[in-house]
């Protein structure tokens, strides 16, 4: 760190060193973001703001730039293999977007019939590009975020919830 840098350790100034960023509703540290290429076959299948995207691990994607909307419930993922879309791709021709891999952002979430999302709830993939409460005994790599917001039970239509994304 250069000697002239000022660090707001209490995060109270909401000025220099604080980055509100797209999809972020409170001051915080700069998020860890990465660009991606949406590998969806159709415009309707492309990721939207708040969806969970997963990097496609394949021999044809050696650089790791391609990502798709998460399609596997409770998928086990390594750190930096996934992110929450904070800037979606514009269209199939300009299929580049930005995913947030660490920090606070808004993510699309759903709940089942018995477990609501409360502040502090651990979240995993629901298999449809959203986050949902993690299994009772999660496998390492299934916990993708922690909720800072709430969502009632039986919410099948995805709703934006404030989360801290990053492997626990």
C-alpha positions, 0 to 999 in steps of 0.5 A, spaced: 500 500 500 502 506 498 504 511 504 499 516 501 493 511 501 487 513 506 483 507 508 476 508 511 477 502 516 470 503 519 467 504 512 463 510 515 465 516 509 462 512 503 467 516 499 474 514 497 476 507 498 468 505 498 465 502 492 458 502 491 458 498 485 452 496 480 447 491 484 450 494 491 446 498 496 450 499 501 458 502 502 463 496 502 470 494 500 471 494 493 468 487 490 472 482 487 469 482 480 470 478 473 468 479 466 465 473 463 462 471 456 455 468 456 455 462 453 448 461 452 445 459 446 439 464 445 438 471 448 432 468 452 437 463 456 442 469 458 443 471 465 440 477 468 442 481 473 442 477 480 443 470 477 448 465 479 453 464 473 458 458 473 464 458 469 464 452 464 470 448 465 472 444 458 478 443 454 475 449 449 474 454 455 482 454 457 482 461 459 476 460 463 472 466 460 465 462 458 460 462 464 452 459 464 446 460 468 447 455 474 443 449 472 445 444 478 442 444 485 447 444 491 452 444 486 459 444 489 464 449 486 471 452 488 472 459 490 472 463 483 468 458 479 462 462 480 459 469 481 453 473 481 451 477 475 452 485 476 452 487 469 449 482 464 450 481 457 447 486 452 445 481 447 448 475 443 453 479 439 455 483 445 455 477 450 460 480 455 458 481 462 460 482 469 460 477 475 461 479 482 465 473 486 466 476 493 463 482 496 456 484 498 451 484 492 443 483 490 442 476 488 436 472 486 433 467 491 428 462 492 425 458 498 422 452 499 416 450 503 419 449 510 426 454 510 425 461 509 431 466 508 433 470 514 439 474 516 445 470 516 442 464 512 447 460 508 445 459 501 447 454 495 445 454 488 437 452 487 439 449 480 435 455 476 440 460 477 438 462 483 440 462 491 436 458 496 438 455 503 443 451 503 442 443 505 442 442 513 449 438 512 452 441 506 458 438 502 464 443 502 463 448 496 456 448 496 455 454 501 456 460 496 453 466 500 450 468 506 444 472 506 443 479 509 436 480 507 430 476 508 425 472 504 419 468 506 418 460 505 414 458 498 417 463 494 418 460 487 419 467 483 426 469 484 426 475 489 433 480 490 436 479 496 442 482 499 447 477 500 455 476 501 457 472 496 464 468 496 465 461 499 465 460 507 
